[in-house]
Amino acid sequence: MLRSLFLLTAVFLFTTGIATAKTLYVSKAGDGSTGADWTGAYPTINQALTASASGDQIWVASGTYNEHVPLVEGVALYGGFAGTEATDEASLRDPLKNHSTIVSTKRSKPVFRGFTNTILDGFTITSYNNTGGVSVDECYMTIANCVITQNSAGGIGIRNSTVELTNCQILNNQSGGGAGAYIESSSVSFGRCVFSGNVSSSGGGGLSVLYSKIEMLNCLLTNNEADYGGGISVPIESEVELIGCTFDGNTSHLWDPQFSLVTGQAIYQGDPPGGFDPHTSVKCTNCIVWDSWGPKNKFSVEYVFNNSDVLGLFYVQNDTIKHTGSFDLDPQFVDPEMGKYRLKSYSPCIDSGTETTLTDDLDGNPRPVDVAGRGEVSAYDMGCYEFQLKPADMNSDGMVNGEDLLIFQEEWMRERE
């Protein structure tokens, strides 16, 4: 997202390394002699991994690398370098400008295979040969500042693992289930992530969650497609907690005759239509769920909406749906057709959330921001974007108009006295 997010990540990660660890370099322009600097950089990531040991860092310059990459335990892999940075200039890397793109060359193998205590940071990950983007199995790892896109067997698959994803974009992937992310028997946290354009031929266009616990903070899920659960499918024994997230434009194709509705464009709990598991729950706090989120059922699945804007909330009447401080009002996005999901100044979602521990939004801007005369509970907004006051908004009411001009004139005259 914003360059500041990359800088913060770099400052933390690059200053907590092991003192005896070495840095290896990968660049298409290197001569491959030692990997000890950009001049002698290895031409492939796998060569650097072969020469690495636990605690090492690998810096990868911009360029396209056609290889399958099995990560090495304890090794941190960083992309987004121009290929000229000195050893003390790690914070200058910029994955938004310097694209380190990895394209899988092996059919039916993921681009990256995770390993315990590894870091994957600053890469564009894509494949076209019936392969997935990232596979994580029985390990702990961190993924940050990555674009996982156009993988034909799913963006990321996580099984029996603990994974943290921060500031990642998971876009335009396809699969038979969990096109953006398939999560099974795992604990996963997503912070400031975008799921968009992912298409599943069964459940979970954005995510499919089984036997797992996930947390999503400041995330945007839009224009994902599936038979059921266009945004998220939670078929069995899972807990999903969403704080400050936005859903819009997600699509489900399967019609459920038992409930006479499309099966969960934003969120779907339970097995495919007809069967439901009694141990699934979805809790939304300060969220905008502007898609259908069915099914409307009387089974033991549970939806909890705290201070959220939920389409059709008051049309559903059963004991499994609990809501506090929530409403069903047009959130007034700036321009959803153009992918702009920030809030207009008159959005009912401004200052309508409840207190949370979040200190920034999807863009990295501060939250909460108190808009004068709005909200009674807190200054937190609903959704993944916090409304930001403009410098010319002298009275902090969210609008720039004649009142602000008068305030400015009064202050200006007072300064001249």
Secondary structure, DSSP 8 states (H G I E B T S, - for coil): --HHHHHHHHHHHHTSS-TT--EEEE-TTS-SS-SSSSTT-BSSHHHHHHT--TT-EEEEESEEEE--EE--TT-EEEEEE-S---TT-GGG--TTTS-EEEE--STTS-SEE--TTEEEES-EEE--SS--SEEEESSEEEEES-EEE--TT-SEEEES-EEEEES-EEES-EESS-SSEEEES-EEEEES-EEES-EESSB-SSEEEES-EEEEES-EEES-EESB-SSEEEEES-EEEEES-EEES-EE--EETTTTEES-SSEEESSSTT---TT-EEEEES-EE-S-------SS-EEEEES-EETTGGG--STTEEEES-B-----EEEGGGTEEEE-TT-TTTT-S---S--B-TTS-BS----TT--SS-S--SSSS-----TT-TT-SS--SHHHHHHHHHHHHHHH-
